[in-house]
Amino acid sequence: MATPNYGYEKRQRELAKKKKKEEKLRAKAAGKPYTETDEAPAEDGAQVPGAQPAPPGEGGGGAT
């Protein structure tokens, strides 16, 4: 099995952050409010479609 290339993954995250920042600056310069829908969705399953967060108080938090 191949080992994960963490350097590549980090570089991809940095490029995504840089792109998002540039898009925000362009939108600000154009006088438009920036919205998350202006860009492509997150990659690598950062948010699973159809998944719902657990309600507060459930999920075995450990607080008594």
All heavy atoms as TSV, in Angstrom:
chain	resi	resn	atom	element	x	y	z
A	1	MET	N	N	0.846	-1.180	0.000
A	1	MET	CA	C	0.000	0.000	0.000
A	1	MET	C	C	0.890	1.242	0.000
A	1	MET	O	O	1.907	1.295	0.679
A	1	MET	CB	C	-0.894	-0.012	1.249
A	1	MET	CG	C	-1.905	1.086	1.236
A	1	MET	SD	S	-3.249	0.698	2.341
A	1	MET	CE	C	-3.085	2.011	3.490
A	2	ALA	N	N	0.493	2.247	-0.747
A	2	ALA	CA	C	1.262	3.489	-0.843
A	2	ALA	C	C	1.090	4.334	0.412
A	2	ALA	O	O	0.042	4.322	1.049
A	2	ALA	CB	C	0.818	4.279	-2.062
A	3	THR	N	N	2.156	5.054	0.759
A	3	THR	CA	C	2.078	5.935	1.927
A	3	THR	C	C	1.463	7.269	1.532
A	3	THR	O	O	1.612	7.715	0.396
A	3	THR	CB	C	3.480	6.186	2.524
A	3	THR	OG1	O	4.296	6.769	1.515
A	3	THR	CG2	C	4.108	4.875	2.985
A	4	PRO	N	N	0.761	7.926	2.453
A	4	PRO	CA	C	0.135	9.219	2.153
A	4	PRO	C	C	1.194	10.292	1.891
A	4	PRO	O	O	2.236	10.323	2.542
A	4	PRO	CB	C	-0.660	9.563	3.407
A	4	PRO	CG	C	-0.590	8.392	4.298
A	4	PRO	CD	C	0.452	7.464	3.795
A	5	ASN	N	N	0.914	11.148	0.942
A	5	ASN	CA	C	1.819	12.246	0.623
A	5	ASN	C	C	1.290	13.502	1.313
A	5	ASN	O	O	0.540	14.276	0.741
A	5	ASN	CB	C	1.893	12.430	-0.892
A	5	ASN	CG	C	2.949	13.421	-1.300
A	5	ASN	OD1	O	3.492	14.137	-0.466
A	5	ASN	ND2	N	3.245	13.472	-2.583
A	6	TYR	N	N	1.691	13.672	2.567
A	6	TYR	CA	C	1.185	14.782	3.363
A	6	TYR	C	C	1.603	16.137	2.809
A	6	TYR	O	O	0.860	17.104	2.911
A	6	TYR	CB	C	1.634	14.649	4.820
A	6	TYR	CG	C	1.046	13.445	5.496
A	6	TYR	CD1	C	1.848	12.371	5.866
A	6	TYR	CD2	C	-0.316	13.362	5.756
A	6	TYR	CE1	C	1.309	11.265	6.485
A	6	TYR	CE2	C	-0.867	12.260	6.370
A	6	TYR	CZ	C	-0.047	11.211	6.737
A	6	TYR	OH	O	-0.585	10.118	7.344
A	7	GLY	N	N	2.788	16.210	2.222
A	7	GLY	CA	C	3.260	17.472	1.643
A	7	GLY	C	C	2.354	17.929	0.511
A	7	GLY	O	O	2.023	19.112	0.391
A	8	TYR	N	N	1.935	16.989	-0.328
A	8	TYR	CA	C	1.044	17.312	-1.444
A	8	TYR	C	C	-0.309	17.792	-0.918
A	8	TYR	O	O	-0.854	18.786	-1.396
A	8	TYR	CB	C	0.851	16.084	-2.329
A	8	TYR	CG	C	-0.150	16.294	-3.441
A	8	TYR	CD1	C	0.200	16.993	-4.587
A	8	TYR	CD2	C	-1.451	15.812	-3.330
A	8	TYR	CE1	C	-0.722	17.197	-5.606
A	8	TYR	CE2	C	-2.377	16.019	-4.337
A	8	TYR	CZ	C	-2.002	16.707	-5.468
A	8	TYR	OH	O	-2.917	16.914	-6.460
A	9	GLU	N	N	-0.843	17.077	0.079
A	9	GLU	CA	C	-2.139	17.455	0.641
A	9	GLU	C	C	-2.082	18.851	1.258
A	9	GLU	O	O	-2.997	19.656	1.082
A	9	GLU	CB	C	-2.577	16.438	1.683
A	9	GLU	CG	C	-2.892	15.078	1.085
A	9	GLU	CD	C	-3.167	14.018	2.142
A	9	GLU	OE1	O	-3.231	14.359	3.342
A	9	GLU	OE2	O	-3.326	12.851	1.761
A	10	LYS	N	N	-0.993	19.140	1.972
A	10	LYS	CA	C	-0.846	20.458	2.588
A	10	LYS	C	C	-0.791	21.532	1.516
A	10	LYS	O	O	-1.423	22.588	1.646
A	10	LYS	CB	C	0.413	20.500	3.452
A	10	LYS	CG	C	0.607	21.820	4.148
A	10	LYS	CD	C	1.839	21.814	5.028
A	10	LYS	CE	C	1.996	23.161	5.705
A	10	LYS	NZ	N	3.199	23.206	6.540
A	11	ARG	N	N	-0.048	21.288	0.454
A	11	ARG	CA	C	0.064	22.263	-0.631
A	11	ARG	C	C	-1.294	22.522	-1.273
A	11	ARG	O	O	-1.638	23.657	-1.605
A	11	ARG	CB	C	1.063	21.762	-1.680
A	11	ARG	CG	C	1.228	22.661	-2.860
A	11	ARG	CD	C	1.932	23.939	-2.486
A	11	ARG	NE	N	2.123	24.751	-3.679
A	11	ARG	CZ	C	2.084	26.056	-3.684
A	11	ARG	NH1	N	1.922	26.729	-2.582
A	11	ARG	NH2	N	2.248	26.728	-4.802
A	12	GLN	N	N	-2.086	21.483	-1.442
A	12	GLN	CA	C	-3.412	21.646	-2.028
A	12	GLN	C	C	-4.311	22.488	-1.126
A	12	GLN	O	O	-5.062	23.334	-1.605
A	12	GLN	CB	C	-4.058	20.279	-2.291
A	12	GLN	CG	C	-3.353	19.475	-3.358
A	12	GLN	CD	C	-3.249	20.208	-4.676
A	12	GLN	OE1	O	-4.238	20.662	-5.238
A	12	GLN	NE2	N	-2.031	20.337	-5.179
A	13	ARG	N	N	-4.220	22.280	0.190
A	13	ARG	CA	C	-5.003	23.095	1.125
A	13	ARG	C	C	-4.568	24.554	1.059
A	13	ARG	O	O	-5.398	25.462	1.075
A	13	ARG	CB	C	-4.863	22.574	2.557
A	13	ARG	CG	C	-5.623	21.293	2.816
A	13	ARG	CD	C	-5.688	20.966	4.295
A	13	ARG	NE	N	-4.398	20.903	4.949
A	13	ARG	CZ	C	-3.630	19.821	5.050
A	13	ARG	NH1	N	-4.050	18.692	4.525
A	13	ARG	NH2	N	-2.476	19.863	5.672
A	14	GLU	N	N	-3.245	24.774	0.987
A	14	GLU	CA	C	-2.730	26.146	0.909
A	14	GLU	C	C	-3.201	26.830	-0.370
A	14	GLU	O	O	-3.593	27.998	-0.351
A	14	GLU	CB	C	-1.207	26.146	0.967
A	14	GLU	CG	C	-0.654	25.776	2.324
A	14	GLU	CD	C	0.853	25.584	2.318
A	14	GLU	OE1	O	1.472	25.587	1.233
A	14	GLU	OE2	O	1.412	25.437	3.417
A	15	LEU	N	N	-3.180	26.106	-1.486
A	15	LEU	CA	C	-3.647	26.677	-2.753
A	15	LEU	C	C	-5.129	27.004	-2.699
A	15	LEU	O	O	-5.572	28.032	-3.223
A	15	LEU	CB	C	-3.357	25.720	-3.908
A	15	LEU	CG	C	-1.885	25.571	-4.283
A	15	LEU	CD1	C	-1.711	24.477	-5.322
A	15	LEU	CD2	C	-1.315	26.878	-4.790
A	16	ALA	N	N	-5.920	26.145	-2.051
A	16	ALA	CA	C	-7.353	26.400	-1.931
A	16	ALA	C	C	-7.604	27.643	-1.092
A	16	ALA	O	O	-8.466	28.476	-1.427
A	16	ALA	CB	C	-8.048	25.188	-1.314
A	17	LYS	N	N	-6.848	27.804	0.003
A	17	LYS	CA	C	-6.994	28.997	0.849
A	17	LYS	C	C	-6.627	30.252	0.066
A	17	LYS	O	O	-7.314	31.275	0.148
A	17	LYS	CB	C	-6.099	28.895	2.081
A	17	LYS	CG	C	-6.591	27.951	3.133
A	17	LYS	CD	C	-5.632	27.967	4.309
A	17	LYS	CE	C	-5.975	26.927	5.338
A	17	LYS	NZ	N	-5.027	26.941	6.453
A	18	LYS	N	N	-5.527	30.161	-0.694
A	18	LYS	CA	C	-5.073	31.310	-1.470
A	18	LYS	C	C	-6.118	31.699	-2.518
A	18	LYS	O	O	-6.432	32.877	-2.699
A	18	LYS	CB	C	-3.750	30.972	-2.151
A	18	LYS	CG	C	-3.121	32.112	-2.897
A	18	LYS	CD	C	-1.775	31.716	-3.485
A	18	LYS	CE	C	-1.157	32.862	-4.244
A	18	LYS	NZ	N	0.133	32.485	-4.835
A	19	LYS	N	N	-6.686	30.706	-3.189
A	19	LYS	CA	C	-7.703	30.961	-4.210
A	19	LYS	C	C	-8.931	31.624	-3.589
A	19	LYS	O	O	-9.478	32.595	-4.129
A	19	LYS	CB	C	-8.100	29.649	-4.876
A	19	LYS	CG	C	-9.130	29.802	-5.964
A	19	LYS	CD	C	-9.467	28.460	-6.573
A	19	LYS	CE	C	-10.579	28.611	-7.584
A	19	LYS	NZ	N	-11.021	27.309	-8.107
A	20	LYS	N	N	-9.362	31.111	-2.436
A	20	LYS	CA	C	-10.537	31.660	-1.761
A	20	LYS	C	C	-10.288	33.109	-1.348
A	20	LYS	O	O	-11.144	33.973	-1.528
A	20	LYS	CB	C	-10.869	30.816	-0.533
A	20	LYS	CG	C	-12.122	31.228	0.177
A	20	LYS	CD	C	-12.438	30.252	1.288
A	20	LYS	CE	C	-13.684	30.662	2.012
A	20	LYS	NZ	N	-14.040	29.719	3.080
A	21	LYS	N	N	-9.085	33.378	-0.832
A	21	LYS	CA	C	-8.746	34.730	-0.412
A	21	LYS	C	C	-8.745	35.682	-1.604
A	21	LYS	O	O	-9.272	36.800	-1.530
A	21	LYS	CB	C	-7.375	34.727	0.265
A	21	LYS	CG	C	-6.978	36.049	0.848
A	21	LYS	CD	C	-5.652	35.936	1.583
A	21	LYS	CE	C	-5.275	37.259	2.202
A	21	LYS	NZ	N	-4.004	37.163	2.947
A	22	GLU	N	N	-8.180	35.237	-2.740
A	22	GLU	CA	C	-8.159	36.073	-3.940
A	22	GLU	C	C	-9.574	36.349	-4.442
A	22	GLU	O	O	-9.880	37.459	-4.876
A	22	GLU	CB	C	-7.329	35.401	-5.024
A	22	GLU	CG	C	-5.838	35.422	-4.728
A	22	GLU	CD	C	-5.023	34.641	-5.744
A	22	GLU	OE1	O	-5.612	33.993	-6.640
A	22	GLU	OE2	O	-3.785	34.681	-5.629
A	23	GLU	N	N	-10.436	35.335	-4.385
A	23	GLU	CA	C	-11.827	35.524	-4.822
A	23	GLU	C	C	-12.540	36.533	-3.929
A	23	GLU	O	O	-13.316	37.362	-4.408
A	23	GLU	CB	C	-12.566	34.198	-4.831
A	23	GLU	CG	C	-12.122	33.288	-5.957
A	23	GLU	CD	C	-12.813	31.939	-5.932
A	23	GLU	OE1	O	-13.648	31.691	-5.048
A	23	GLU	OE2	O	-12.499	31.125	-6.812
A	24	LYS	N	N	-12.275	36.472	-2.633
A	24	LYS	CA	C	-12.874	37.438	-1.714
A	24	LYS	C	C	-12.402	38.847	-2.033
A	24	LYS	O	O	-13.195	39.797	-2.046
A	24	LYS	CB	C	-12.522	37.096	-0.265
A	24	LYS	CG	C	-13.309	35.969	0.317
A	24	LYS	CD	C	-12.956	35.798	1.788
A	24	LYS	CE	C	-13.781	34.731	2.431
A	24	LYS	NZ	N	-13.483	34.614	3.871
A	25	LEU	N	N	-11.101	38.992	-2.295
A	25	LEU	CA	C	-10.564	40.314	-2.617
A	25	LEU	C	C	-11.158	40.847	-3.925
A	25	LEU	O	O	-11.476	42.028	-4.034
A	25	LEU	CB	C	-9.034	40.259	-2.711
A	25	LEU	CG	C	-8.306	40.093	-1.381
A	25	LEU	CD1	C	-6.811	39.899	-1.610
A	25	LEU	CD2	C	-8.552	41.281	-0.475
A	26	ARG	N	N	-11.305	39.973	-4.924
A	26	ARG	CA	C	-11.905	40.394	-6.202
A	26	ARG	C	C	-13.343	40.835	-6.001
A	26	ARG	O	O	-13.784	41.840	-6.563
A	26	ARG	CB	C	-11.853	39.249	-7.212
A	26	ARG	CG	C	-10.615	39.275	-8.042
A	26	ARG	CD	C	-10.728	38.325	-9.223
A	26	ARG	NE	N	-9.508	37.523	-9.227
A	26	ARG	CZ	C	-9.454	36.222	-9.020
A	26	ARG	NH1	N	-10.546	35.527	-8.854
A	26	ARG	NH2	N	-8.308	35.594	-9.015
A	27	ALA	N	N	-14.098	40.072	-5.210
A	27	ALA	CA	C	-15.499	40.419	-4.957
A	27	ALA	C	C	-15.581	41.745	-4.207
A	27	ALA	O	O	-16.446	42.580	-4.506
A	27	ALA	CB	C	-16.182	39.309	-4.162
A	28	LYS	N	N	-14.687	41.944	-3.261
A	28	LYS	CA	C	-14.683	43.188	-2.496
A	28	LYS	C	C	-14.345	44.372	-3.401
A	28	LYS	O	O	-14.963	45.438	-3.309
A	28	LYS	CB	C	-13.667	43.096	-1.355
A	28	LYS	CG	C	-13.683	44.269	-0.424
A	28	LYS	CD	C	-12.726	44.053	0.734
A	28	LYS	CE	C	-12.761	45.233	1.680
A	28	LYS	NZ	N	-11.834	45.056	2.804
A	29	ALA	N	N	-13.385	44.191	-4.296
A	29	ALA	CA	C	-12.987	45.257	-5.214
A	29	ALA	C	C	-14.115	45.582	-6.197
A	29	ALA	O	O	-14.265	46.730	-6.616
A	29	ALA	CB	C	-11.734	44.861	-5.973
A	30	ALA	N	N	-14.893	44.577	-6.570
A	30	ALA	CA	C	-15.993	44.775	-7.503
A	30	ALA	C	C	-17.225	45.332	-6.794
A	30	ALA	O	O	-18.203	45.694	-7.446
A	30	ALA	CB	C	-16.342	43.455	-8.191
A	31	GLY	N	N	-17.210	45.393	-5.481
A	31	GLY	CA	C	-18.331	45.938	-4.725
A	31	GLY	C	C	-19.438	44.945	-4.473
A	31	GLY	O	O	-20.534	45.305	-4.076
A	32	LYS	N	N	-19.156	43.657	-4.682
A	32	LYS	CA	C	-20.158	42.625	-4.436
A	32	LYS	C	C	-19.859	41.931	-3.115
A	32	LYS	O	O	-18.699	41.715	-2.779
A	32	LYS	CB	C	-20.110	41.560	-5.535
A	32	LYS	CG	C	-20.382	42.065	-6.918
A	32	LYS	CD	C	-20.294	40.903	-7.885
A	32	LYS	CE	C	-20.108	41.363	-9.300
A	32	LYS	NZ	N	-19.859	40.253	-10.201
A	33	PRO	N	N	-20.868	41.540	-2.385
A	33	PRO	CA	C	-20.615	40.756	-1.174
A	33	PRO	C	C	-20.176	39.347	-1.556
A	33	PRO	O	O	-20.697	38.760	-2.507
A	33	PRO	CB	C	-21.955	40.728	-0.458
A	33	PRO	CG	C	-22.963	40.993	-1.522
A	33	PRO	CD	C	-22.274	41.848	-2.564
A	34	TYR	N	N	-19.217	38.812	-0.854
A	34	TYR	CA	C	-18.716	37.459	-1.111
A	34	TYR	C	C	-19.651	36.439	-0.493
A	34	TYR	O	O	-20.101	36.600	0.638
A	34	TYR	CB	C	-17.312	37.293	-0.515
A	34	TYR	CG	C	-16.771	35.897	-0.671
A	34	TYR	CD1	C	-16.213	35.485	-1.865
A	34	TYR	CD2	C	-16.841	34.985	0.367
A	34	TYR	CE1	C	-15.719	34.208	-2.012
A	34	TYR	CE2	C	-16.358	33.710	0.227
A	34	TYR	CZ	C	-15.789	33.319	-0.961
A	34	TYR	OH	O	-15.306	32.052	-1.111
A	35	THR	N	N	-19.945	35.388	-1.233
A	35	THR	CA	C	-20.745	34.293	-0.689
A	35	THR	C	C	-20.030	32.989	-0.962
A	35	THR	O	O	-19.278	32.867	-1.920
A	35	THR	CB	C	-22.148	34.238	-1.329
A	35	THR	OG1	O	-21.994	34.048	-2.736
A	35	THR	CG2	C	-22.942	35.500	-1.071
A	36	GLU	N	N	-20.266	31.995	-0.122
A	36	GLU	CA	C	-19.635	30.689	-0.272
A	36	GLU	C	C	-20.055	30.000	-1.567
A	36	GLU	O	O	-19.350	29.171	-2.075
A	36	GLU	CB	C	-19.982	29.785	0.913
A	36	GLU	CG	C	-19.249	30.142	2.173
A	36	GLU	CD	C	-17.760	29.838	2.105
A	36	GLU	OE1	O	-17.362	28.859	1.455
A	36	GLU	OE2	O	-16.991	30.597	2.698
A	37	THR	N	N	-21.220	30.333	-2.106
A	37	THR	CA	C	-21.701	29.674	-3.306
A	37	THR	C	C	-20.967	30.158	-4.549
A	37	THR	O	O	-21.148	29.594	-5.617
A	37	THR	CB	C	-23.211	29.903	-3.490
A	37	THR	OG1	O	-23.461	31.310	-3.526
A	37	THR	CG2	C	-23.994	29.288	-2.349
A	38	ASP	N	N	-20.124	31.189	-4.416
A	38	ASP	CA	C	-19.374	31.696	-5.556
A	38	ASP	C	C	-18.265	30.756	-5.993
A	38	ASP	O	O	-17.735	30.890	-7.074
A	38	ASP	CB	C	-18.743	33.066	-5.230
A	38	ASP	CG	C	-19.786	34.156	-5.104
A	38	ASP	OD1	O	-20.937	33.925	-5.534
A	38	ASP	OD2	O	-19.452	35.231	-4.580
A	39	GLU	N	N	-17.893	29.807	-5.170
A	39	GLU	CA	C	-16.791	28.924	-5.500
A	39	GLU	C	C	-17.219	27.472	-5.432
A	39	GLU	O	O	-18.312	27.147	-4.979
A	39	GLU	CB	C	-15.609	29.164	-4.569
A	39	GLU	CG	C	-15.880	28.788	-3.133
A	39	GLU	CD	C	-14.662	28.979	-2.272
A	39	GLU	OE1	O	-14.089	30.064	-2.324
A	39	GLU	OE2	O	-14.304	28.038	-1.570
A	40	ALA	N	N	-16.347	26.581	-5.860
A	40	ALA	CA	C	-16.630	25.159	-5.870
A	40	ALA	C	C	-16.734	24.623	-4.445
A	40	ALA	O	O	-16.151	25.182	-3.528
A	40	ALA	CB	C	-15.521	24.426	-6.616
A	41	PRO	N	N	-17.451	23.524	-4.247
A	41	PRO	CA	C	-17.569	22.952	-2.908
A	41	PRO	C	C	-16.231	22.405	-2.404
A	41	PRO	O	O	-15.320	22.164	-3.168
A	41	PRO	CB	C	-18.585	21.822	-3.093
A	41	PRO	CG	C	-18.595	21.529	-4.543
A	41	PRO	CD	C	-18.209	22.805	-5.242
A	42	ALA	N	N	-16.157	22.186	-1.097
A	42	ALA	CA	C	-14.937	21.677	-0.483
A	42	ALA	C	C	-14.591	20.311	-1.052
A	42	ALA	O	O	-15.462	19.540	-1.437
A	42	ALA	CB	C	-15.127	21.590	1.027
A	43	GLU	N	N	-13.306	20.004	-1.073
A	43	GLU	CA	C	-12.859	18.738	-1.641
A	43	GLU	C	C	-12.579	17.720	-0.545
A	43	GLU	O	O	-12.550	18.040	0.623
A	43	GLU	CB	C	-11.609	18.966	-2.484
A	43	GLU	CG	C	-10.453	19.560	-1.704
A	43	GLU	CD	C	-9.273	19.909	-2.575
A	43	GLU	OE1	O	-9.428	20.701	-3.495
A	43	GLU	OE2	O	-8.210	19.361	-2.303
A	44	ASP	N	N	-12.373	16.489	-0.952
A	44	ASP	CA	C	-12.023	15.380	-0.073
A	44	ASP	C	C	-13.075	15.107	0.991
A	44	ASP	O	O	-12.753	14.712	2.107
A	44	ASP	CB	C	-10.667	15.611	0.600
A	44	ASP	CG	C	-9.519	15.556	-0.395
A	44	ASP	OD1	O	-9.701	14.915	-1.445
A	44	ASP	OD2	O	-8.470	16.142	-0.117
A	45	GLY	N	N	-14.337	15.352	0.689
A	45	GLY	CA	C	-15.415	15.002	1.606
A	45	GLY	C	C	-15.391	15.769	2.909
A	45	GLY	O	O	-15.748	15.238	3.943
A	46	ALA	N	N	-14.959	17.008	2.885
A	46	ALA	CA	C	-14.937	17.808	4.100
A	46	ALA	C	C	-16.342	17.918	4.678
A	46	ALA	O	O	-16.529	17.999	5.870
A	46	ALA	CB	C	-14.362	19.201	3.825
A	47	GLN	N	N	-17.338	17.903	3.796
A	47	GLN	CA	C	-18.723	17.924	4.243
A	47	GLN	C	C	-19.463	16.882	3.416
A	47	GLN	O	O	-19.523	16.959	2.204
A	47	GLN	CB	C	-19.321	19.308	4.020
A	47	GLN	CG	C	-20.427	19.618	4.970
A	47	GLN	CD	C	-20.863	21.065	4.853
A	47	GLN	OE1	O	-20.808	21.641	3.780
A	47	GLN	NE2	N	-21.278	21.648	5.941
A	48	VAL	N	N	-19.998	15.894	4.074
A	48	VAL	CA	C	-20.675	14.805	3.393
A	48	VAL	C	C	-22.099	15.218	3.076
A	48	VAL	O	O	-22.837	15.612	3.970
A	48	VAL	CB	C	-20.666	13.532	4.277
A	48	VAL	CG1	C	-21.395	12.401	3.588
A	48	VAL	CG2	C	-19.254	13.143	4.640
A	49	PRO	N	N	-22.497	15.144	1.793
A	49	PRO	CA	C	-23.878	15.506	1.447
A	49	PRO	C	C	-24.869	14.574	2.122
A	49	PRO	O	O	-24.659	13.378	2.183
A	49	PRO	CB	C	-23.939	15.318	-0.070
A	49	PRO	CG	C	-22.542	15.158	-0.529
A	49	PRO	CD	C	-21.712	14.782	0.653
A	50	GLY	N	N	-25.913	15.143	2.665
A	50	GLY	CA	C	-26.950	14.362	3.301
A	50	GLY	C	C	-26.679	14.070	4.771
A	50	GLY	O	O	-27.549	13.589	5.473
A	51	ALA	N	N	-25.476	14.343	5.241
A	51	ALA	CA	C	-25.156	14.092	6.648
A	51	ALA	C	C	-25.683	15.237	7.498
A	51	ALA	O	O	-25.602	16.394	7.114
A	51	ALA	CB	C	-23.655	13.962	6.832
A	52	GLN	N	N	-26.227	14.885	8.639
A	52	GLN	CA	C	-26.760	15.900	9.536
A	52	GLN	C	C	-25.979	15.867	10.836
A	52	GLN	O	O	-25.668	14.786	11.347
A	52	GLN	CB	C	-28.238	15.644	9.809
A	52	GLN	CG	C	-29.088	15.753	8.571
A	52	GLN	CD	C	-30.551	15.476	8.878
A	52	GLN	OE1	O	-30.917	15.212	10.014
A	52	GLN	NE2	N	-31.386	15.511	7.866
A	53	PRO	N	N	-25.650	17.025	11.395
A	53	PRO	CA	C	-24.930	17.045	12.672
A	53	PRO	C	C	-25.810	16.513	13.798
A	53	PRO	O	O	-27.029	16.600	13.742
A	53	PRO	CB	C	-24.604	18.511	12.879
A	53	PRO	CG	C	-25.578	19.258	12.039
A	53	PRO	CD	C	-25.926	18.353	10.887
A	54	ALA	N	N	-25.162	15.947	14.804
A	54	ALA	CA	C	-25.904	15.427	15.953
A	54	ALA	C	C	-26.485	16.582	16.747
A	54	ALA	O	O	-25.853	17.620	16.886
A	54	ALA	CB	C	-24.981	14.597	16.834
A	55	PRO	N	N	-27.702	16.423	17.262
A	55	PRO	CA	C	-28.299	17.475	18.077
A	55	PRO	C	C	-27.477	17.709	19.346
A	55	PRO	O	O	-26.845	16.782	19.845
A	55	PRO	CB	C	-29.680	16.952	18.417
A	55	PRO	CG	C	-29.858	15.682	17.690
A	55	PRO	CD	C	-28.578	15.304	17.071
A	56	PRO	N	N	-27.502	18.911	19.903
A	56	PRO	CA	C	-26.749	19.166	21.140
A	56	PRO	C	C	-27.227	18.264	22.264
A	56	PRO	O	O	-28.413	17.980	22.382
A	56	PRO	CB	C	-27.057	20.628	21.460
A	56	PRO	CG	C	-27.666	21.216	20.233
A	56	PRO	CD	C	-28.177	20.088	19.409
A	57	GLY	N	N	-26.282	17.806	23.072
A	57	GLY	CA	C	-26.643	16.940	24.197
A	57	GLY	C	C	-26.617	15.476	23.847
A	57	GLY	O	O	-26.736	14.628	24.709
A	58	GLU	N	N	-26.466	15.138	22.579
A	58	GLU	CA	C	-26.406	13.731	22.174
A	58	GLU	C	C	-25.051	13.472	21.527
A	58	GLU	O	O	-24.408	14.376	21.025
A	58	GLU	CB	C	-27.512	13.406	21.183
A	58	GLU	CG	C	-28.892	13.491	21.783
A	58	GLU	CD	C	-29.966	13.105	20.792
A	58	GLU	OE1	O	-29.645	12.455	19.791
A	58	GLU	OE2	O	-31.119	13.446	21.030
A	59	GLY	N	N	-24.625	12.258	21.532
A	59	GLY	CA	C	-23.385	11.928	20.878
A	59	GLY	C	C	-22.282	11.517	21.834
A	59	GLY	O	O	-21.154	11.354	21.434
A	60	GLY	N	N	-22.593	11.321	23.103
A	60	GLY	CA	C	-21.615	10.819	24.055
A	60	GLY	C	C	-20.504	11.777	24.357
A	60	GLY	O	O	-19.347	11.405	24.353
A	61	GLY	N	N	-20.820	13.028	24.610
A	61	GLY	CA	C	-19.819	14.054	24.852
A	61	GLY	C	C	-18.978	13.821	26.086
A	61	GLY	O	O	-17.795	14.088	26.090
A	62	GLY	N	N	-19.521	13.317	27.152
A	62	GLY	CA	C	-18.769	13.078	28.366
A	62	GLY	C	C	-19.044	14.102	29.457
A	62	GLY	O	O	-18.609	13.961	30.575
A	63	ALA	N	N	-19.744	15.171	29.134
A	63	ALA	CA	C	-20.089	16.173	30.136
A	63	ALA	C	C	-21.197	15.622	31.026
A	63	ALA	O	O	-22.119	14.962	30.547
A	63	ALA	CB	C	-20.546	17.468	29.483
A	64	THR	N	N	-21.115	15.886	32.297
A	64	THR	CA	C	-22.133	15.361	33.203
A	64	THR	C	C	-23.091	16.403	33.665
A	64	THR	O	O	-22.869	17.539	33.693
A	64	THR	CB	C	-21.489	14.704	34.444
A	64	THR	OG1	O	-20.647	15.645	35.065
A	64	THR	CG2	C	-20.736	13.484	34.046
